[in-house]
């Protein structure tokens, strides 16, 4: 039995999920004590209250219980797949107080409790089947609907072709005016990149004239869109960022040799953009709970971003806001970059962290 009572008559203590003061601990012990394989997991002791979390949008204890039953809590499992009475209670006893301290600034107390006198530990659930299904990741190019390839080159503003030393001054701040200035003096660099890509497309791909739209900083074809633009660095105003992107890529073109030859060694990032922000702090906890020696995680003190790197791999993952970015140490072809992304997915297959990588 899983017990997380909620008393609807209480209106003045909104933050409390339920009160157990009228329940008898002795009755619960007597009822479950005689059963060899009967046990009651309670959200708290009879003298305490059960608390919800606005962030989790759930009762704290119930949230962690569901995580364990779904196989989303590695620490709750024995041998990686068995959920037992002891392993579950140990997990709840550890995680609930931790989450409670994060959810409330006041020193609230909630002690997950277990009633019952089982003679020995027993299995509540074998989650092998659920976990095996998660490992059946099928990487597919259809994920490109949310992706673009990107490469960003940093150059000094003073090195741009439109910068006249005796006439222009290097900006020492960032504003709409300085951004427009940087954009205006970088037109030659952008035009050069667009021209190079346009001629490569004409040489290697069999598009007709009417199938290619080429304009300032942009080339549109039936299978992809190429963009190039220059912007002022928000952090260092003396730096300009020349960005090239490949977007709206059709899955059918990815394995095309001619297409990959056009963009050979041109991009080092695969960027996935999502309509909602990911809970980075939660992802950090999930990754750390895996205790994987082959996974290295870095993050800032606010938990607003994190970076995952993998031993023996040139690819890493950065999660921040609505973007998930796969980075390569080297510039690669579109096909090679996507294969690197799929490898990261496979390395985290079967873990709770995988949904963060699904596009």
Order of alpha helices (4+ residues) and beta strands (2+ residues): beta-beta-alpha-beta-beta-beta-alpha-beta-alpha-beta-beta-alpha-beta-alpha-alpha-beta-beta-beta-beta-alpha-beta-alpha-beta-beta-beta-beta-alpha
